[in-house]
Structure formats: structure tokens, C-alpha cells
């Protein structure tokens, strides 16, 4: 009897750049997007309180400037979650790219090097997914990681839409 060889998945080329975006998808559509941006090499760069405060201020400023609704945000030491919806002609990919560019300039006032990983992860909420539940999930990230006991006390998360206390 001949043994069947298990087929291996294609070998990943670590030098090849590939897009994490959906091909031919219009990221200006008014869906709700869960965005996750990792710091460069997952270093805990966002543990610096002054820097993180400035990055939150920038997020608020940019969201208002281009009419992007921010349902929730959470700046963890090595990554950021934002739950957003473009309201006007804003393009989610352009919004994130501009935010990463401007935030890197802020970072350079505090240190040298790269702030962000090259790309970002996005998840488009589907029908039946509850935006309030996902906002709460994002705000509870520091509790799950053991940084705090109550998500309401974490200084680097919030919402520009919901009162976090109402998500309990």
C-alpha cells in the first residue's frame, strides 16, 4: 500500500509584499470597520503616556477633519484598535495611512525609528454584528491583558460616539 503524502500549503515568501485589503473593494462605503495597527516589531512603544496622549488627540482631530465616526479606540502598549465608520467621502485606507504618517511624525519628537508595522488589519462588520458589543470588546482589551481591572479606568481608550459607561 502506497502512503499518501500530505499536501503542504505553499511556502510563504517573507520578502514578498502582499496586500491585506480586499481586492476591488471600495473602502469609502459607509460600513463599520475594526482596524488594528501594530507597532513596529510589536515593541511596547505606546507605553509612553505623553506620546500616547498625543496620538489619541491626533486620532480625534483627524476623525473630525475627514468626518470619520469613531465608535471605540484602545491604545495598547504594542497595538491600537479603532472601530470607525466613514461618514462623508472619507476612504478608510487613506484615513489610516494619513493617521500613521502624522503619528509617526509625532513619534519622531519622542524618539527615533519606526512606529508602525507596514500595514494594518481590518474587519468589516457584517449584518448581525453588534457595534456596541464590539466597542465594549475593544475597550475591555486592557482588562483581558491584565493591565487593569476595570475598562473604565484605562486612560488610553474611549469612544467619540458612546459613553463607555453605557456599554456595561
Number of C-alpha atoms within 10 A of each C-alpha: 3 4 5 6 6 6 6 6 6 6 6 7 8 7 6 7 9 9 9 10 14 9 7 6 8 11 19 16 15 17 15 20 22 22 19 20 21 21 21 16 12 15 14 14 21 22 14 11 13 10 18 21 15 14 22 18 12 16 22 17 12 17 21 13 10 15 15 22 19 23 25 26 25 24 26 22 20 18 19 19 22 25 24 25 24 22 17 13 13 19 19 23 17 12 17 19 15 13 17 21 14 15 20 19 15 17 20 12 9 11 13 10 9 15 24 21 14 13 18 19 13 19 12 15 15 11 6 6 10 10 18 16 12 17 25 21 16 23 27 19 19 22 16 13 10 9 13 14 13 13 23 15 11 19 12 21 23 24 20 15 10 15 12 19 9 8 13 10
